[in-house]
Amino acid sequence: MKKIEAIIRKSKYRVVKEALHDVGVNFFSYWDVTGLGNEKEGHVYRGVSYSTSDIQRRHISIVVNDDFEEVTIKAILSSAATGEVGDGKIFVSDINECYRIRTGEKGGDTLK
């Protein structure tokens, strides 16, 4: 099993969610986060300069069986990309075990 965490633009969340559903990933957690990125420039809107050092993003956390890792990552990459600095990051880590609390069963079948 793999844990896939993605930090994406908040504006791309709906598109990413739909792309994940399209490939069969129907359960994940998300939350709004603020972070610092490599973008150092400020933006000007209607003559007022805004700092972009604090970046609003959405953090998505997904646990999938190994055979869903590649399609999940491809869905996020294709739907979250704008081609601009600040599109986000994807992190992948191993999950040793998973338990379904209701029944106590364990293993990859608990993700279905």
C-alpha positions as a LaTeX table, in Angstrom:
\begin{tabular}{lrrr}
\hline
Residue & $x$ (\AA) & $y$ (\AA) & $z$ (\AA) \\
\hline
Met1 & 0.00 & 0.00 & 0.00 \\
Lys2 & 1.08 & 3.58 & $-0.67$ \\
Lys3 & 0.22 & 6.89 & 0.88 \\
Ile4 & 0.08 & 9.64 & $-1.73$ \\
Glu5 & 0.04 & 13.19 & $-0.46$ \\
Ala6 & $-0.41$ & 16.09 & $-2.84$ \\
Ile7 & $-0.22$ & 19.79 & $-2.16$ \\
Ile8 & $-2.07$ & 21.58 & $-4.93$ \\
Arg9 & $-3.55$ & 24.97 & $-5.79$ \\
Lys10 & $-6.94$ & 25.43 & $-4.14$ \\
Ser11 & $-8.32$ & 26.52 & $-7.50$ \\
Lys12 & $-7.50$ & 23.08 & $-8.99$ \\
Tyr13 & $-9.11$ & 21.01 & $-6.23$ \\
Arg14 & $-12.42$ & 20.35 & $-8.01$ \\
Val15 & $-10.67$ & 19.22 & $-11.20$ \\
Val16 & $-8.29$ & 16.96 & $-9.24$ \\
Lys17 & $-11.18$ & 15.47 & $-7.26$ \\
Glu18 & $-13.04$ & 14.63 & $-10.48$ \\
Ala19 & $-9.89$ & 13.12 & $-12.03$ \\
Leu20 & $-9.40$ & 10.92 & $-8.96$ \\
His21 & $-13.02$ & 9.76 & $-9.08$ \\
Asp22 & $-12.62$ & 8.98 & $-12.80$ \\
Val23 & $-9.76$ & 6.53 & $-12.06$ \\
Gly24 & $-11.58$ & 4.88 & $-9.14$ \\
Val25 & $-10.11$ & 6.74 & $-6.16$ \\
Asn26 & $-13.23$ & 7.61 & $-4.21$ \\
Phe27 & $-11.92$ & 8.06 & $-0.67$ \\
Phe28 & $-9.35$ & 10.58 & 0.49 \\
Ser29 & $-8.85$ & 13.29 & 3.08 \\
Tyr30 & $-8.07$ & 16.93 & 2.41 \\
Trp31 & $-7.50$ & 20.12 & 4.31 \\
Asp32 & $-6.50$ & 23.70 & 3.63 \\
Val33 & $-2.88$ & 24.56 & 4.39 \\
Thr34 & $-0.63$ & 27.60 & 4.23 \\
Gly35 & 3.02 & 27.28 & 3.36 \\
Leu36 & 6.08 & 29.00 & 2.04 \\
Gly37 & 7.29 & 28.37 & $-1.48$ \\
Asn38 & 10.07 & 29.33 & $-3.85$ \\
Glu39 & 8.03 & 32.11 & $-5.43$ \\
Lys40 & 9.52 & 35.36 & $-4.11$ \\
Glu41 & 7.66 & 37.92 & $-6.20$ \\
Gly42 & 4.66 & 39.89 & $-5.08$ \\
His43 & 1.63 & 40.43 & $-7.28$ \\
Val44 & $-0.08$ & 43.69 & $-8.05$ \\
Tyr45 & $-3.86$ & 43.82 & $-8.22$ \\
Arg46 & $-5.60$ & 47.13 & $-8.96$ \\
Gly47 & $-2.48$ & 49.03 & $-7.99$ \\
Val48 & $-2.02$ & 47.27 & $-4.64$ \\
Ser49 & 1.00 & 44.98 & $-4.13$ \\
Tyr50 & 0.32 & 41.67 & $-2.38$ \\
Ser51 & 2.94 & 39.39 & $-0.86$ \\
Thr52 & 2.87 & 35.81 & $-2.11$ \\
Ser53 & 5.31 & 34.43 & 0.46 \\
Asp54 & 2.42 & 32.76 & 2.33 \\
Ile55 & 0.74 & 30.46 & $-0.16$ \\
Gln56 & $-2.78$ & 29.05 & 0.28 \\
Arg57 & $-2.96$ & 25.44 & $-0.90$ \\
Arg58 & $-5.01$ & 22.27 & $-0.44$ \\
His59 & $-3.36$ & 19.14 & 0.99 \\
Ile60 & $-4.80$ & 15.82 & $-0.21$ \\
Ser61 & $-3.97$ & 12.51 & 1.50 \\
Ile62 & $-4.79$ & 9.22 & $-0.23$ \\
Val63 & $-3.94$ & 5.62 & 0.69 \\
Val64 & $-4.14$ & 3.18 & $-2.23$ \\
Asn65 & $-3.13$ & $-0.38$ & $-3.01$ \\
Asp66 & 0.13 & $-0.65$ & $-4.94$ \\
Asp67 & $-1.67$ & $-1.29$ & $-8.24$ \\
Phe68 & $-3.44$ & 2.12 & $-7.97$ \\
Glu69 & $-0.28$ & 4.14 & $-7.29$ \\
Glu70 & 0.60 & 5.01 & $-10.87$ \\
Val71 & $-2.93$ & 5.88 & $-12.06$ \\
Thr72 & $-3.50$ & 8.02 & $-8.96$ \\
Ile73 & $-0.31$ & 9.99 & $-9.52$ \\
Lys74 & $-1.04$ & 10.43 & $-13.23$ \\
Ala75 & $-4.54$ & 11.70 & $-12.43$ \\
Ile76 & $-3.15$ & 14.32 & $-10.04$ \\
Leu77 & $-0.33$ & 15.36 & $-12.38$ \\
Ser78 & $-2.59$ & 15.79 & $-15.39$ \\
Ser79 & $-5.36$ & 17.63 & $-13.56$ \\
Ala80 & $-3.37$ & 19.88 & $-11.18$ \\
Ala81 & $-0.78$ & 21.23 & $-13.61$ \\
Thr82 & $-0.97$ & 24.77 & $-14.94$ \\
Gly83 & 2.65 & 24.98 & $-16.07$ \\
Glu84 & 3.34 & 27.86 & $-13.70$ \\
Val85 & 5.52 & 28.02 & $-10.59$ \\
Gly86 & 3.51 & 26.90 & $-7.56$ \\
Asp87 & 1.56 & 23.98 & $-9.04$ \\
Gly88 & 2.48 & 21.89 & $-6.00$ \\
Lys89 & 4.16 & 18.65 & $-5.01$ \\
Ile90 & 3.31 & 14.95 & $-4.69$ \\
Phe91 & 4.87 & 12.77 & $-1.99$ \\
Val92 & 4.67 & 8.96 & $-1.95$ \\
Ser93 & 5.43 & 6.78 & 1.08 \\
Asp94 & 4.95 & 3.14 & 2.02 \\
Ile95 & 2.15 & 2.03 & 4.34 \\
Asn96 & 2.93 & $-1.10$ & 6.33 \\
Glu97 & $-0.59$ & $-2.04$ & 7.37 \\
Cys98 & $-4.18$ & $-0.86$ & 7.32 \\
Tyr99 & $-7.04$ & $-1.84$ & 9.65 \\
Arg100 & $-10.78$ & $-1.38$ & 9.27 \\
Ile101 & $-11.92$ & $-0.19$ & 12.69 \\
Arg102 & $-15.50$ & $-1.48$ & 12.39 \\
Thr103 & $-14.55$ & $-5.13$ & 11.75 \\
Gly104 & $-10.92$ & $-5.32$ & 12.83 \\
Glu105 & $-9.88$ & $-6.81$ & 9.48 \\
Lys106 & $-6.53$ & $-5.76$ & 8.06 \\
Gly107 & $-4.70$ & $-5.56$ & 4.76 \\
Gly108 & $-5.27$ & $-4.08$ & 1.32 \\
Asp109 & $-8.90$ & $-5.24$ & 1.12 \\
Thr110 & $-9.80$ & $-2.67$ & 3.78 \\
Leu111 & $-9.26$ & 0.06 & 1.18 \\
Lys112 & $-12.10$ & $-1.20$ & $-1.02$ \\
\hline
\end{tabular}
